[in-house]
Amino acid sequence: MAEKSKPCTVDVVLFDFGGVIAEEGFLRGLLSIAEMNGLEPKAFAKTGFDMVHDTGYVVGRVDEPVYWQALRDATGIESDDESLRKEVFRHFVVRQWMMDLVRSLKGSGMRLGILSDQTNWLDELDSRHGIFEWFDFVFNSYRQGKSKRDPAAFDNALEAMGVEAGRVLFIDDHPGNVEKARERGIHTILYRDRNSFMEELRRYCPGANLTE
C-alpha cells in the first residue's frame, strides 16, 4: 500500500499555548486583577510578567504561592492566592476552532507539539480540557526548566523530537519567540489573528483540511 502523503511540507507543527491554542489568559488575568485593585493595568501586567521570570516560577524553580506573594509584595495587592489564580484561569479560554484544526492535522498523520512558557497551570488546563492527548510532544517551561527567552529551549525541543529545524513549523504570538525560532532555522508563523494565521498556514499545509 502506498504511503499516505503528508498534508504539510514540514514534519512537525509546534504550537504555543497561551495566545495561540487558548486566549492569552495570563495577560488578560493580570489586566483584570489590576483593574479590580485600581492599578494601572499595563504597568501591573508588565510587573506580573517580569516577576514570573524573575522569581523563577515559569521555569519551575519556585512554586505558585511564592510567585503570588512576590507579586503582592511588589504591587500592594491583597487578594489571596486562590482568588488570583481563579482570575487568571477564567481568562484561559481554549479556542475550539484551533483545537478542531489540531485534531484535523493529527488525524491526517502530522506530528504535533506544544512549546509553551507556562507553569503548573498548563497541566491543570489539560486535566480540564483534554489537550495533551492530541499532541506528540509537550514542552512546558515549568517542566523543562527553560523558557523561550533562552534559545536553548528550541535546541532542546528539536533534540527531543529528533527532527531537524528546517522540518518544523512553530506558531507563537510573541515576536521575540518567533525571531529566536527563526534564527534556529525553524519555520515560523507569528500569530496575529485567525484569518491571517489560516492564510499563512495554508502555505505550509496545502494538503490539509483547513476548513474554517
N, C-alpha and C positions, 0 to 999 in steps of 0.2 A: 504494500500500500504506500502510495506517495506521501511524503511528509507534508502536513498542512502548512501552507505558507503563513508566515507571521504577519500580523496586521501593521506592525511598526517597523521602522528602519533601524531601531535600536533593540537591545536585548532586555533591558530593564528600565522601567519608569519609576523614578523616586519622587514621592510627594512630601512636601512639608505638611504639617498638620494644621496648626492654628493659622488661619488666613488663606488656606487652600482647601483642605478636606473639610474643615469647620470654619465658622466665623472666628475672627481673632478675639477669643474670649478673654484672654489675659488683659489686653489693651482696653477692651470695652469695659471689663470689670473694674479696672483701675480708674478709668474715667468716671464711672458711676460712683465708685467709693469716694472720689474727690468731690463730686457734686453733692453727695449726701452729707459731707463734712464741711461744706462751704469753702473748699480749697480750689485753687486754680487747676483745672483738670490736666492741661498739657504738662505743667511743671510736676504735678503729682505723679502722672504716668511715667515721666522720664525717671523720676526718683525710683519708682517701683521697678522699672526695667533695669536700671543701673544696679539696684540692690539685689535683684535675683542673681546677677552675675557676681557682684562684689562679695556677697555672703557665701557664694559657692553653692547655693541651693540648686541652681539649674544643672550643675554637674554632680549633684549628689554628695557634696561634702558636708552639708548640714541638712537637717530635716525641716519640715514645713513650719513648725512653731518658732524656730529660730528666725526664719525669714519674716514672719508676721510681726514678731517682736522688734526686729530691726527696723521694719517699716514704721511701726508705731513710734519708736524712738526718734526716727528721722523726721517724721511729719506731724506728730502730735495727735494722730487719730486714736480713738479709744475703743473701737469695736473689737469684740473678741474674735478668736481665730475662726470659729465656726461661721460667724456672720460674714466675715471677709471672704472665706472660701466659697460660701454659697453665692455671694455676689459675682465672683469670678465664674463659677461653674454654670450659672444660669445664662451666661453670655456665650458659652461654648456650644453653639448650635451647629450640629453636623449638617452639611449641605447634602441633602438627599440626592440631588441631581449629580453631584460629584461621586457619591457612593454608587449610584447607578452606572456611571462611567467606569469606575473601578471594577465593578462586577462584570461589566461587559468586556473590559480588557483582560481580566483574569480568565473569563470563560473562553476567550479566543486564544489562550495559551501564553499570554505575556507573563513575565516575571515582574512583580511589583514590590515596592518597598516604601517605608516611611523613614524620613530623615528629619528629625524634629528637635528643636531646643525646647524640651518640655521637662516637667518634673514628674513626681509620682501621680500627678493629675491625669497623665495620659493613660496609665494603667486603669485608673478609676473610670475614665471615659470609655475605655474599651469594655470594661465589665458592664457598663450601662447600654452600650450601643453595638457590641459585637463587631468591632472594627478590624482587629488584628487578623481574624480568620481569612480575610481577603488578601493578605499581604504575605509574601515570602520572607521579607526581612523587615524588622522594626529596629531602627537605630534612634534611641531616645537619649539625649544628652545626660539625663539624670542617671541612666543605667550605664552609659558608655564612659562617663567621666570626662567627656569633651563636648564643648558646644561648637556651633558652626562659626563662632568667632575665631576658632583655631582651625586653620586649613587642614591640619592633620585629621580632623573628623571626616573629611571627604576621602582622604587616603585610606583610613581605616575601614570605611564603608566599602570602598572598592575592593580592598583585600578580602574582606569578609564575604563579599558576594562572588569573588573570583571572576571579575569581569573587568575589561579594560575601560578606561574613562570614556573613550570615543563610542562605546556601545551603550552608554547610559544617558537618559534624559532626566533632568532634575527640574522640578517645579517648585518655586518658592515666591512668596510675596515681598521678600526683603531684598532690595537691590544689592546690598553688601554680600549676602549669602550667594546670590546668583553670580556675582562677579568672582567670588572665590572659587565656586564650582567651575566656572568657565576657564579660569586660569589653570585648573587641573585638567582641562581638555574635555570636560563633561558638557554635553549639550544641555541647554537651559531654556526655560520659559519663565519670564517674570510675570507672575500672576497679577493682573490689574482688575479685571472683571471677567464675567462669564463669557461674553461674546468674543472678546479679543483672545482669551485663552483657547476657546474652541477653535478659532481660526488658526492659531499657531500650532495647536496640537495636530491638526489635520496634515500639516507639513511633515510631521514625524510619523503619523499613524494613518496613512492614506487608505489602508485596508481595513480599518476598524469601523465598527458600527457606532458612529458618534452622533446619534440622533439626539436632538435637544428636546 
